[in-house]
Amino acid sequence: MLKWTIGMKIGAGYALALIFLMVIATVSYQSTLKLTGAAKWRIQSNEVMTALKDVVLVMQDAESGQRGYLITGDENYLEAYGQSKSEIQKVVSVLRQRTQENSLQQEHLNRLDQLINGIDGRFAELQKPIKLRRTAGFESALKIVRPYKGQQGMEDIRRLVSEMEIEEKRLLSIRTSSAQDSVENAKLAIILGTIFAFIILISLSLIHISEPT
C-alpha cells in the first residue's frame, strides 16, 4: 500500500485547492460572458424599441404632409412626405438588421413592410389622392380620400408595432433573468470555492505542524 508522505499530502492538498480556484475562475468567466451578452442584447432591444416608435412617428409625418398638400396645394408639404418615405426605409432596414436572429420578429417585419410599402400599403393609399390633386384638383382628390381606410391602415400598423414591442420586451426579460441567475451562481461558486480552498490550506498547515520532522 502506498504510504503518503508529508510532501505528497501537501502536494495533493495544493492541487485540490488549485482545482477549486480554477472552478471559481471558470464560473466567473462564464458569468462575465453572460453579463456582456445581456448588455449587448439590452442595447440592441433598446434600438429596436426606438425604431418601432419611429415607424409610427414617421407614418404620422407622412400623413400630415399628404393632408397639407391636399388642402393647400403647396408642394412644400410633399417634401416632408417624400422625406418620410425615405426615412421609413432606413427605419425598416435598422429593424431588419437588429432582429435578424429572431424569425418571429422577421415575420412581423415582413408584414409591417407590406402594410407600409406594399402595393396596397399605406404609402400607396396616400399617393393616390396626391396624384389626383395634381391633375384634377382638390375636389377630385377629396372624392377618393377614404378616412376610414386610412384609419384602419394606421391601426394595423400600430397593432403590429405593438406586437413587436411585446416580443422584444419578452426576450429582453428572459435574457436579463438568465444573466442575473448566472451572477448568483457565480457568487455562490466563489464563496463555496473560497471556503473549501481556505479549509484545505488550513488543513495543510495543520498537517505540516503535526508531522514529525
N, C-alpha and C positions, 0 to 999 in steps of 0.2 A: 504494500500500500504506500502511495506517495505521501511523504511527510512534508507538510507545509512549513517552510522556514519563514522567519520573520520578513525576509526580503520578498518572498513570494506573496505573503499575506498583504504586505504594504503595496506591492505592485498590483495585485488583483483589486485592492481597495481603490487605488488611484484610477485604475482602468474603469471600474464601475462608476466612480464619480465623474470621470470624463464622459461616459455614456449618457449620464443624466444631463450634463451640460450640453452635449450635442443634441439631445432631445429638446431641451429648452430653446436652443438656437434655431432648430428646425421649425418648431411650433411658432416661435416669434417671427421667423422669416415668412412663413405661410400667412400669418396674421397680417403682417405688413403688406403682403401682396394683395390680400383681400381688401384691406383698407384703401390701398391705392386704386384698386379696381372699382371700389364703391365710389370713391371721389370722382373717378373718370365718368362713371355712369350718372352720377348726380349732375355733373356739368352737362353731359350730353342730354339728359332728360330736361334740364332747365332750358337748353337751347331748343328742344322740341316743343316744349310748352310755350316758349316765347314765339316761335314760328307759327304755332297753331293760332295764337291770339292775333298774330299779324294777318293771317288768312282772312279773318272776319273784318279786321280794320281796313285792309286793302280793298276788299269787295265793297265795303261801305263807301269808300272813297270813289270807287268806280261808278257806283250807282249815283252818288252825288254829282259827279262830273257829267254823267249822262243826263240827269234831270236838269242840271243847269243849262246844258246846251239845248235841250228840247224846249225849255221855257224861253230862253233869251236868243238863241241862235248864235251866241258868241262862241267862236271857235276856241277861245282860251280855255273854256271848260273841257274841251276834248283833250287838251294837253294833260290835265290831271287824269282823265280817263285812260289815255294812252300810257301814262306812267304807271297806272295801276295794273294794266295788262302786262307790262314789262316786269313790275315788282312781284307780281304773283308767281311768275315763272321762277324767279330767284328763290322765293319762299318755298315753293314746291320742291325745288332742287335741294334746298337745305334739309327739308323733311325727308326726302328720299335717301339722302346720304346718311342722316343721323339715325334712321330707322331701318337701315339695310339688313340688319341682323335679326329683325323681327318680322316674320312672314305675315302675321296678322295685321301689323301696322302698315305693311306694304300693300296689303289688300285694301285696307281702308284708304290709303293714299291714292291708289289707282282709281277707286270710286270717287274720291274727292276731286281728283284731276278731271274726271269726266263731268262731274257736276259743275265744274268751273269752266273748263276749256273744251269740253266735248261738243259734238255737233248740235246737241240740244241743251248745252250747258248755259250757265248764267251769262257769260260774255256774249254768246251767240244771241241770246234773248235781248240783251242790252243793245246790241249792234243794229238790229232790225229797225227800230224807230229812228236811230241816228241817220241811217241811210235815207230813210223816207223823209226825214226832216230836211235834209239837204236837197232832195229832188222835188218834193211836193209840198213842203211847208209844214207848219205847226199842226194845223187841223188834221191833215192826213196822218201825221206821225202819232197824234193823240189817239186816233181811232184804233191803232194796233197795240197801244200800250196796255198791257194786262197786269194791273197791280196785284191781283190775287195770285197769278202765276209767279210774279216776281217775288212776292212774299213767301210763297211756298218754296221757291228755289233757294232763297236765303235760309229758310228754316231747315231745309235738307242739309245745307252746308253747315249750319251751326250744330245740328244734331250729330253729324259725322265728326265734326271737330271735337265735340263734347265726348264722344265715344273714344276718340284717340287720346284725349286728355286723361280719361279714366284709366285706360290701359297703361299709359305711361306712368301714372301715379301708382298703379298696382305693381308694376315692375320695379319702380324705384323703392317701394316699401319692402318688397321681397329682398332686393339686393342690400338695402340698408340693414335689414334684420339679420341677414346672413353675415354681414361684416361685423355687426355687434356681437353675434354669437361667437365668431372667431376670436374677437378680442377677449371675451370672457374665458374662452377655452385657453387662450394664451396666458392669461393671468393665472389661471388655476395650475397650468403646467409649470409656469415659472415658480410659483410658490411651493408646489409639491416637490419639484425637482431640486430647488434650492435647499429645502428642508432635508431631503434624502441625502443630497451631496454633503451637507453640513454634518449630518449624523455619521456618514461614512468617514469623513475626515476626523471627527472626534473619536470614533472607534479606532481608527488607525493610530491616533495619538496615544490612546489608552493601551493598545496592543504593544506599541513601541515601548511604553513606560513599563508595562508588566513583564515584557520578555527579559530573561536574564541576559546579561552582556557576556 
